[in-house]
């Protein structure tokens, strides 16, 4: 490197005078000597497009494998943690002292009501049915003042209210949630019917917390 540095210092324009060099020859020699980096040490960049495409292909294959594997195992697509649909059909027969559900996990195709004796006296029953016969049945009942009611199933919270949750086993699992707000007691039961869409405990609580 020291010799190259010395040579660069010597290679001035006057070096070529009277030596028989043409202008083209002088330019080529000066360019070679004064270049920043010799060509023998040039670096060749490795192509990066091929590794990137390989990584993208691998990621796509992995995503497809996870999706179909999860579907077959029942991990994906078998519960109703999907967005909830609005339910605006509040029955006229339902008293103003009760709240009513505003979000359910399917499009409501039919609403039916019935008044009959419940476990704590007269009660209003409202049933919502979806396009695949999935069904939510709700009961609305006022408690007598001073009644000390004990909920016997798994204790849960619906907002700040006390409640209890239970579910049956099997392919057509039935989820049931009961909770109290003020002097009212609510019970909500979900049956998936042939839809295959089951509800988790958190799904049920989320629906109960949509009551307005």
Secondary structure, DSSP 8 states (H G I E B T S, - for coil): -HHHHHHHHH--GGGGTTTT--HHHHHHHHHHHH-SS-GGG-------HHHHHHHHHHHHHHHHHHHHHHHHHTSSSSB--S--EE-----TTS-TTS----EESS---EEEEEEEEETTEEEEEEEEE-TT--EEEEEEEE--TT------SEEEEETTEEEEEEE--STT-EEEEEEEETTEEEEEEEE-GGG--B--HHHHHHHHTT--
